[in-house]
Amino acid sequence: MNSNKIFYGQVKREDVNNNNSQKQQQHNDEQEDVEQQPQHEEFLPFSKHAKRSQSKFQEKLDDHENKKKSKLVIVPTNDNLVKLKLRELGEPIILFGEKYEDRRSRLRTLMIERNIYDGTPLAEKKRLEELEKQAYVHLNQEAFLTEGTEQLKQARIKISLYSLARANERLDSMKKIREKEVEINQININIKEEEKKQLLLKQQQQQQQQHQDESTDGTGNGSNGNGTASTDIKMIGEGGYNIQDKLVKTDFEKEYDGCVDKLKNYYPYFSQIADERPIAMSVFSPSAKYIASASWSGISKLWNENGEHMVTYTGHSQRVSSVAFHPQSGVTASMSSVNMATSSADSTIKLWNLESNLPIGSLDGHLDVVNRVAFHPSGQYLLSTSTDKSWRLWDLETNTTLLDQEGHAESVMGLAIQCDGSLVATGGLDSLVRIWDLRSGRPIHYFKGHNKQVISIDWSPNGYQLASASEDNTVMVWDMRKKENIFQILAHSSIVSCVKYSKTNVGFLTSCSFDAKIKTWSPIDWKPISTLEGHSSKVTSIDISTDNRIISSSFDKTWKLWAHDR
C-alpha cells in the first residue's frame, strides 16, 4: 500500500470532510496499518492564478499594515532633525534634487520598514531630557536670596508704600460695592416675598370664584363647563408675574448688561495702514488720546485718536517687539518727559517723549531679544522680559537695572503688573505662569496648566484673578486666592497671541489669535460675548481703552479700532 500523502495547495486531506461511507470504512480498516508504516508527505505548488491572488492579498495586507504604522510613527517636522535622524540610521541625508517634504517622506518609509516609531534623534532627546531636568530643578529648588543694592531696597520700600495705599483703596471700594449689593439682595428678597403673597392671594380668590361658579352651574366643571378656570389659575401662578422685571439690579449688573449690549454691536469703524511690515503691537495711552504702534521694520509711530499720524520713532536696529505708555502719559506727564517705552530684538529698550522722533533714553543690559515692556503703575519703574530667560526691573530716574531676576527655564514672554503694583506675573516658553512679589523679591507661586509656551498675561481689575494666553490655542483664568485654575477657555483655532481685561468694573476679557479673530468673553461664566472679524491675517495684539474701545494690530500691516459707534 502506498503511504504517501499528497496535499494540494497546502490543504490537508484530513481537513476535508469525506461523505463517502465506503471510503470512510476503508480508511478505518486500514488506519492501523497506515500508522505503523512511515508516512511521506508531498506538497504540490499553487497554480499561477492562486499564486497571483495570494501575492495581491499579501500586498494589500502589507499596505494596510504600513498605513497603520504610519499613523503611529512620529516624524520630526524640523528639517535639521530629519537630517540628523537619517544620519543616525546610516542613510544619506540629502539626495540629488530632493525637497524637504520628500526627505521627510523617505524618513517615514525607512522608519516603517525598520519598525521605528519615534523619529526624534537621540541628540535631541538628550537635549529635551536636560531641559526637563533643569525645569524640574527650577520647580523644586528652594528660593535662594542674594543681597541687593541699597537702590533696590529703597525701590522696594517705595513700591510697598505705593501698593499698600492702592490696595486699601481697592479693598474699600470693593467693600462698599459688596455692602450695597447685600442691601439690594435684601430688597430683592423682600420683593419676591411680597410677590409670592400677592400671587397666593390671587390664586385663593380664583379658587373661591371657581367654587362659586361650580355651585351655581352644577356641572362641576367651572364657570364655562369645560374646566378652564383651573388652567387659568395655573397660568397665573407660573407666568402671570414677571418678577425679574421688578427686581432691583446692582450697579455691576447694570454696567454689565450695558457693556454686553454694546460689545455685540462692535465693528471696525476705523482702520489704518501703519507700516510696510507686520505690526507687532498697538496700544492706547491712559487717556485714550493717543495710539502707539510698533512694527517689525524697527520703527514705532504715534497717532491721535482720529488715526492721524503724529510722530515716527526711529532708533532700533531690529524689529520692535512691544510698546507701552507711561501711566501718566496724556494725563499729568508733560510732552517732553518719558511718555513711552519700546522693546526690540536688538536687546535694547528705548524711552520716548511725544515731541521728538529720537529716543531720550536707552536701557541696555538684556543679552537677547527683549519681548515685553510694562511701566509700573507708580510711573517710577519699568519692567521687561527677555529671551535670555530673565525679567528686569529698571529705575527710570537713573536708567539702570535694579533687579535682574531669573526663574524660568526658557525664554520669558508674557508680562503683566497687578493694579496695586505689588505683584508681577511672567509667562515663558516653559509653559509656566510665575507670580513674583515686587515688595520682597520672592517668587510666591507658579501656575502650571498650559501645554505650550505662554505668550501673554493680564490681570483682572479685581486684583486677584489673571488670564494667560498660550500657543496651545487656549486661555486660562487663574485665581490667586485659591491658587488654582478656575477656568480653561478653548478660545481659538490657532495660537492665542494676546489677552486683555477691560479696565472698567465689569472686567470683560478679550483675546486675539493667529486665526485672524478677536473674541470677547463674559467674566461671569466665561462664555463668548462677541467675535470681531476684519483683519485679513494673524492678529498680534489687542488693547482696551478706559471707555472700552478695542484696538488691534495684525500681520496685515494695519491696526483697527473697534467700537459700537463713533
Salt bridges, closest charged atoms under 4 A:
ASP63 OD2 - LYS67 NZ 3.69
ASP79 OD2 - LYS83 NZ 3.65
ASP79 OD2 - ARG103 NH2 3.01
GLU88 OE1 - LYS85 NZ 3.41
GLU91 OE2 - ARG114 NH2 2.58
GLU98 OE1 - ARG103 NH1 3.67
GLU98 OE2 - ARG106 NE 2.75
ASP118 OD2 - LYS125 NZ 3.33
GLU124 OE2 - ARG127 NH2 3.00
GLU181 OE1 - ARG178 NH1 3.67
GLU195 OE2 - LYS246 NZ 3.25
GLU214 OE1 - HIS211 ND1 3.78
ASP251 OD2 - LYS180 NZ 3.13
ASP257 OD2 - LYS249 NZ 2.73
GLU305 OE1 - ARG549 NH2 3.87
ASP346 OD2 - HIS316 ND1 3.19
ASP388 OD2 - HIS366 ND1 3.05
ASP404 OD2 - ARG392 NH2 3.22
ASP420 OD2 - ARG170 NH2 2.65
ASP430 OD2 - HIS408 ND1 3.06
ASP437 OD1 - ARG439 NE 3.00
ASP472 OD2 - HIS450 ND1 3.15
ASP479 OD1 - ARG481 NE 3.53
ASP515 OD2 - HIS492 ND1 3.11
ASP543 OD1 - LYS503 NZ 3.67
ASP547 OD2 - ARG549 NE 3.17
ASP556 OD2 - HIS535 ND1 2.93
ASP565 OD2 - HIS564 NE2 2.97
